[in-house]
Amino acid sequence: YTSLYRTCLAPVVHSDADGEYRNHDGQLRRFTAGKNKYTIFSQWDVFRALYPLFTLTQRERLPDMINSMLQFSRDNGLLPVWDISGWEANTMTGYHSVPIIADAILKDIPGFDYQEAYAAMRKSAFQEQRGTPDYIHYGYLPQDRHGWSVTYTLEYAYDDWCIAQVAKKLGKQEDYALFMKRSESYKALFDAATGFFRSKDSLGRFIEPFDPLLSEHGFEGQYIEGTAWQHSFFVPHDLSGLARLHGGHEKLIAKLDELFTAPSALHGENVSMDVTGLIGQYAHGNEPSHHIAYMYTALGDPARAAHWIRIIADSMYKTGPDGLIGNDDCGQMSAWYVWSCLGMYPINPAGAAYVFGYPLVDQAQIQLANGKYCMIKVKRQRKGLAAGIAKARWNGKEIPVRAISHHTISQGGILELVVNTGE
């Protein structure tokens, strides 16, 4: 419940009771697209799990939040990257208003203009800053053209996939093909010899020397707030493609095993203070790691997912003033815990499906926007087997222990999870 409370702390209302607010240059404007204009959009953090959670828990407020992003675009020229009271901090990587808006469109959430939203998303993808022109020109962002080049490339590729899905839904076939091609940009930086995504220069050469434990906090680093270990698993839109780069599902699973057992050391003269909550090189105190444990389930090994999810939940979330291992980042850290308590997580934040993990509660009820409910019931059994979800049933019918769609949950019903406790 504490985590659920913290998911409600941001964004915050920016407009007055009559809809008036001040924009970034102090001008008074009036928000007319909804009841409240919001601000404090920490998009790099919250697109991962907080906003997918809002599609279930804050369905009535979500259109106002998205209309606030669209108003920000009208006021500033682009969708927010990191909005502070109408001012663009422009910090962190990606253009992650895109997956938030795409998720809502793909889930058919009403209350905002899909065509305007799409135009704003597309404009972000062709912005004349933040390394975007070089990313488009080279098919990846070269490190000698812009810092944080690996993270930018991976995250832009994901955002482009999100735009492609909306383009397809809206019947924009040429844009769909364009952005699907751009969504494969991540492949350009994969180094098969090491199994990591690595930075290249503008001539296509890997930057040497390479140290997967190197952490560079400054703007000239290759990975933002992290190491090659933490960032090399961010291909949420194409796990099969990532597995093929590694030589198959089993080899990618083996790479995940290495992540959790690698030395918890950081090299470099300016190590990022944000890399916290280390289990091997998995860093739960910062957002790039949040989806990784659930990749095991998506790759066909739910028992391994359950193993690590239990360890993360038990060790990284406690009561007291030091109860979180890192910054809550406007509710993203707490959203991970809420999802994990329910036994699932949105690996692909705009994929409209929730991958199973290991439920931490025995029962939960989600009140849906249409007046229906989703009831989650957990039956625990001791069979001497590895801990994990043994069976999943939706309204009495057995479903694969892999994922459940947002559309299914939104219809209301009972999700029964039969869980081996491993005891």
Order of alpha helices (4+ residues) and beta strands (2+ residues): alpha-beta-beta-beta-beta-beta-alpha-alpha-alpha-beta-beta-alpha-alpha-alpha-alpha-alpha-beta-beta-alpha-alpha-alpha-beta-beta-alpha-alpha-alpha-beta-beta-beta-beta-beta-beta-beta-alpha-beta
